[in-house]
Amino acid sequence: MAEVAPVRAATVRDAWLEIRAAFRNAGLPSADLDARILVSNLAGLEPHQLVTAADVALTGALKQRLERAADERLAGKPVYRILGWREFYGLSLALSEATLEPRPDTETLVDAVLPFVRDCVARKGCCDIADLGVGAGGIGLALVAGLAEARCTGIDLSPAAVATANANAEALGLSGRYHAVEGNWFAEVDQTFDLIVSNPPYIPTTDLASLSREVTDYDPMLALDGGADGLDAYRMIANQAGARLNQGGRVALEIGIGQSEGVRDLFEARGFALAGTVADLGSIDRVLIFQPV
């Protein structure tokens, strides 16, 4: 394990430059960004202030925190796992060992369904949402934060993930309209919904070994392993979603690369029609939206 030398700097800016150099020397692919995020957050500064306002003296306590964080990053721990939180769709979400770290690609799902949520509210005065496999709660919380008339029930097999999502809802002041419960898909929930959303596990089991250690060592396997072909979760959702949708409802799902046709076939076989396909910022099909025929 590479280690950073004890921080010798006298100011926050110099500590940032030291740690950035250590990350560069270790060959971290995002060395500059990692150093900027870690140091600015641990020092309580905005990233740009490392240049404009970081000539403040470095206290002993902050030195220790920076050294520990740098060592953890050099050992392979992801930046936001070190910090214990990550921003998603403008919301600060606490992470835990039971939750997938939310990625920017998943914000595509929120963007894709917000117009439907608004239309649903205009028609009915509310929109009831189910988020399957909540992790830290990002998708559902972003949707209810974006529209005051939206309500979300999160469902996750992991009790620890449920606890994390509910704690995030409480911290964001959204617990009145967001609640996560433990469940195996819809097995423990009787409610019907206007919208079902999910970023389910979709990585084929045999592909897991090719993922970086930053993923396999820190993201829960329950949120990654999609079975032999990566489509196990989509089969479950396709089998159950029809009975859980209100009239005019939709199902919106994040998918992996190359899975569009397979997921579409599963849902069409269960009486759904493809209502939309949305690409992410890399022009990769990332979200499929279905409606009952």
C-alpha positions as CSV (number, residue, x, y, z in Angstrom):
1,M,0.0,0.0,0.0
2,A,1.3,3.4,-1.0
3,E,1.4,5.9,1.8
4,V,1.6,9.7,1.8
5,A,4.4,11.2,3.9
6,P,3.2,13.2,6.9
7,V,1.9,16.5,5.8
8,R,4.6,19.1,6.3
9,A,2.7,22.1,5.0
10,A,1.9,25.0,7.2
11,T,-1.2,26.1,5.2
12,V,-4.2,24.4,3.8
13,R,-3.2,25.3,0.2
14,D,0.3,23.8,0.7
15,A,-1.3,20.6,2.2
16,W,-3.5,20.3,-0.9
17,L,-0.5,20.7,-3.2
18,E,1.4,18.0,-1.2
19,I,-1.4,15.5,-1.3
20,R,-2.1,16.2,-5.0
21,A,1.6,15.5,-5.7
22,A,1.4,12.2,-3.8
23,F,-1.7,11.1,-5.7
24,R,0.0,12.0,-9.0
25,N,3.1,10.1,-8.1
26,A,0.9,7.1,-7.2
27,G,-0.6,7.2,-10.7
28,L,-4.2,7.8,-9.5
29,P,-6.2,8.4,-12.7
30,S,-8.1,11.3,-11.1
31,A,-5.4,12.5,-8.8
32,D,-6.0,16.3,-9.1
33,L,-9.8,16.0,-8.7
34,D,-9.5,13.5,-5.7
35,A,-7.1,15.8,-3.9
36,R,-9.3,18.9,-4.5
37,I,-12.4,17.1,-3.3
38,L,-10.8,15.6,-0.2
39,V,-8.9,18.7,1.0
40,S,-11.6,21.2,0.3
41,N,-14.3,19.1,2.1
42,L,-12.1,18.2,5.1
43,A,-11.0,21.8,5.5
44,G,-14.6,23.2,5.1
45,L,-13.8,25.1,2.0
46,E,-15.3,25.4,-1.5
47,P,-13.0,23.8,-4.1
48,H,-12.1,27.2,-5.7
49,Q,-11.0,28.5,-2.2
50,L,-8.0,26.2,-2.3
51,V,-6.6,28.8,-4.7
52,T,-8.2,32.0,-3.5
53,A,-8.5,31.6,0.3
54,A,-6.5,28.7,1.6
55,D,-3.6,30.5,3.2
56,V,-5.0,29.7,6.6
57,A,-2.8,27.9,9.1
58,L,-3.1,24.1,9.2
59,T,-4.1,22.8,12.6
60,G,-2.8,19.6,14.0
61,A,-6.2,18.0,14.0
62,L,-6.8,18.8,10.3
63,K,-3.3,17.5,9.4
64,Q,-4.2,14.2,10.9
65,R,-7.5,14.0,9.1
66,L,-5.8,14.9,5.8
67,E,-3.0,12.3,6.3
68,R,-5.6,9.6,7.2
69,A,-7.8,10.5,4.2
70,A,-4.8,10.5,1.8
71,D,-3.6,7.1,3.0
72,E,-7.1,5.7,2.6
73,R,-7.3,7.0,-1.0
74,L,-3.9,5.6,-1.9
75,A,-5.1,2.3,-0.5
76,G,-7.9,2.3,-3.0
77,K,-10.9,3.7,-0.9
78,P,-13.1,5.9,-3.1
79,V,-13.1,9.6,-2.3
80,Y,-16.8,9.8,-1.3
81,R,-16.5,6.6,0.9
82,I,-13.8,8.4,2.8
83,L,-16.0,11.5,3.2
84,G,-19.0,9.4,4.0
85,W,-21.4,11.2,1.7
86,R,-22.0,12.1,-1.9
87,E,-24.1,14.7,-3.7
88,F,-26.8,13.4,-5.9
89,Y,-29.1,15.7,-7.9
90,G,-28.2,18.5,-5.6
91,L,-28.9,16.5,-2.4
92,S,-26.2,15.5,0.1
93,L,-26.7,11.8,0.8
94,A,-24.9,9.9,3.6
95,L,-23.5,6.6,2.5
96,S,-23.1,3.3,4.4
97,E,-21.5,0.0,3.7
98,A,-25.0,-1.3,2.6
99,T,-25.5,1.4,0.0
100,L,-24.3,1.8,-3.6
101,E,-22.5,5.0,-4.1
102,P,-24.9,7.0,-6.4
103,R,-23.3,8.0,-9.7
104,P,-24.1,10.9,-12.0
105,D,-25.5,8.5,-14.7
106,T,-28.4,7.7,-12.4
107,E,-29.4,11.4,-12.5
108,T,-30.5,10.6,-16.0
109,L,-33.3,8.6,-14.5
110,V,-34.5,11.5,-12.4
111,D,-34.5,13.8,-15.4
112,A,-36.3,11.3,-17.5
113,V,-39.3,10.9,-15.2
114,L,-39.7,14.4,-13.6
115,P,-42.0,15.5,-16.5
116,F,-44.3,12.5,-15.9
117,V,-44.4,13.3,-12.2
118,R,-45.4,16.8,-12.9
119,D,-48.1,15.7,-15.4
120,C,-49.4,13.2,-12.8
121,V,-49.6,15.9,-10.2
122,A,-51.5,18.1,-12.6
123,R,-54.0,15.3,-13.3
124,K,-54.4,13.9,-9.9
125,G,-53.0,16.4,-7.4
126,C,-50.4,13.9,-6.3
127,C,-48.0,11.3,-7.6
128,D,-47.2,8.1,-5.7
129,I,-43.8,6.6,-6.5
130,A,-42.1,3.3,-5.7
131,D,-38.3,3.2,-5.7
132,L,-37.1,-0.4,-5.8
133,G,-33.6,-1.0,-4.4
134,V,-33.2,2.3,-2.8
135,G,-29.6,2.3,-1.6
136,A,-29.0,5.7,0.0
137,G,-32.4,6.8,-1.3
138,G,-31.2,9.2,-4.0
139,I,-33.7,8.6,-6.8
140,G,-36.9,8.8,-4.7
141,L,-35.6,11.6,-2.6
142,A,-34.6,13.7,-5.7
143,L,-38.1,13.2,-7.1
144,V,-40.0,14.2,-3.9
145,A,-37.6,17.1,-3.4
146,G,-38.3,18.3,-6.9
147,L,-42.1,18.4,-6.4
148,A,-44.0,19.0,-3.2
149,E,-47.0,16.8,-4.2
150,A,-44.9,13.7,-4.9
151,R,-44.7,10.9,-2.3
152,C,-42.3,7.9,-2.4
153,T,-42.1,4.5,-0.8
154,G,-38.6,3.0,-1.0
155,I,-38.2,-0.7,-0.9
156,D,-34.9,-2.5,-0.3
157,L,-33.9,-6.0,0.8
158,S,-31.2,-4.6,3.1
159,P,-32.4,-3.3,6.4
160,A,-29.2,-1.3,6.7
161,A,-29.9,0.4,3.4
162,V,-33.4,1.2,4.5
163,A,-32.1,2.8,7.6
164,T,-29.6,4.9,5.6
165,A,-32.3,6.1,3.2
166,N,-34.7,7.0,6.0
167,A,-31.9,8.8,7.8
168,N,-31.2,10.8,4.6
169,A,-34.9,11.6,4.3
170,E,-35.0,12.9,7.8
171,A,-31.8,15.0,7.4
172,L,-33.2,16.6,4.2
173,G,-36.6,17.3,5.8
174,L,-38.4,14.9,3.4
175,S,-39.5,12.2,5.8
176,G,-43.1,13.3,5.6
177,R,-43.2,12.3,1.9
178,Y,-40.5,9.6,1.7
179,H,-40.4,6.4,3.7
180,A,-38.3,3.3,3.0
181,V,-39.3,-0.2,4.1
182,E,-37.6,-3.5,4.0
183,G,-38.9,-5.9,1.4
184,N,-38.2,-8.3,-1.4
185,W,-39.4,-6.2,-4.4
186,F,-43.2,-5.8,-3.8
187,A,-43.7,-8.9,-1.6
188,E,-44.3,-6.9,1.6
189,V,-46.0,-3.9,0.1
190,D,-49.8,-3.7,-0.9
191,Q,-49.9,-0.2,-2.3
192,T,-50.3,0.7,-5.9
193,F,-48.3,3.5,-7.6
194,D,-48.3,6.0,-10.4
195,L,-44.6,5.5,-11.1
196,I,-42.2,2.7,-10.4
197,V,-38.5,3.5,-10.6
198,S,-35.4,1.5,-10.1
199,N,-31.7,1.3,-10.6
200,P,-31.4,-2.5,-10.0
201,P,-28.3,-4.7,-10.0
202,Y,-27.5,-5.3,-13.6
203,I,-23.9,-6.5,-13.9
204,P,-23.6,-10.1,-15.1
205,T,-22.1,-12.3,-12.4
206,T,-19.1,-13.3,-14.6
207,D,-18.3,-9.6,-15.2
208,L,-18.0,-8.7,-11.6
209,A,-14.3,-9.9,-11.5
210,S,-13.4,-7.3,-14.2
211,L,-14.7,-4.4,-12.1
212,S,-12.2,-2.1,-10.3
213,R,-11.5,-2.8,-6.6
214,E,-13.0,0.6,-5.8
215,V,-16.3,-0.9,-6.9
216,T,-16.2,-4.5,-5.7
217,D,-14.5,-3.7,-2.3
218,Y,-16.8,-0.9,-1.4
219,D,-20.2,-1.2,-3.2
220,P,-22.4,-3.9,-1.8
221,M,-22.6,-7.0,-4.0
222,L,-26.4,-7.1,-3.5
223,A,-26.5,-3.9,-5.5
224,L,-24.2,-5.1,-8.3
225,D,-24.8,-8.7,-9.1
226,G,-27.6,-9.0,-11.7
227,G,-27.3,-12.8,-12.2
228,A,-26.0,-14.8,-15.1
229,D,-27.1,-12.4,-17.8
230,G,-27.5,-9.3,-15.7
231,L,-31.3,-9.3,-16.1
232,D,-32.6,-11.1,-13.0
233,A,-33.9,-8.0,-11.3
234,Y,-35.6,-6.8,-14.5
235,R,-37.4,-10.2,-14.7
236,M,-38.7,-9.7,-11.1
237,I,-39.9,-6.2,-11.8
238,A,-41.5,-7.1,-15.1
239,N,-43.4,-9.9,-13.4
240,Q,-44.7,-7.8,-10.6
241,A,-45.0,-4.2,-11.8
242,G,-48.3,-4.6,-13.8
243,A,-50.3,-5.4,-10.7
244,R,-48.8,-2.4,-8.8
245,L,-49.4,0.4,-11.3
246,N,-52.3,2.8,-11.2
247,Q,-54.1,3.5,-14.5
248,G,-51.8,5.6,-16.7
249,G,-48.7,4.6,-14.7
250,R,-45.2,4.1,-15.9
251,V,-42.1,2.0,-15.0
252,A,-38.7,3.7,-15.5
253,L,-35.5,1.7,-15.1
254,E,-31.8,2.4,-15.3
255,I,-30.0,-0.2,-17.5
256,G,-26.5,-1.3,-18.3
257,I,-24.6,-1.0,-21.6
258,G,-26.1,-3.2,-24.2
259,Q,-29.1,-4.3,-22.1
260,S,-31.8,-2.2,-23.9
261,E,-33.1,-5.0,-26.2
262,G,-33.1,-7.7,-23.5
263,V,-35.0,-5.5,-20.9
264,R,-37.5,-4.4,-23.5
265,D,-38.2,-8.0,-24.5
266,L,-38.9,-8.9,-20.9
267,F,-41.4,-6.1,-20.4
268,E,-43.1,-6.6,-23.7
269,A,-43.6,-10.3,-22.8
270,R,-45.5,-9.1,-19.7
271,G,-47.8,-6.7,-21.4
272,F,-45.8,-3.5,-21.5
273,A,-44.9,-1.2,-24.3
274,L,-41.7,0.9,-24.5
275,A,-42.7,4.5,-24.0
276,G,-39.3,6.1,-24.1
277,T,-35.5,5.6,-24.2
278,V,-33.2,8.1,-22.7
279,A,-29.4,8.3,-23.2
280,D,-26.9,9.5,-20.6
281,L,-24.3,12.2,-21.2
282,G,-22.1,9.7,-22.9
283,S,-24.9,9.0,-25.5
284,I,-25.4,5.5,-24.0
285,D,-28.9,4.2,-23.6
286,R,-29.4,4.5,-19.8
287,V,-33.1,4.6,-19.0
288,L,-36.1,2.7,-20.4
289,I,-39.7,3.8,-19.7
290,F,-42.5,1.4,-20.0
291,Q,-46.3,1.7,-19.9
292,P,-48.9,-1.1,-19.8
293,V,-50.5,-1.9,-23.2
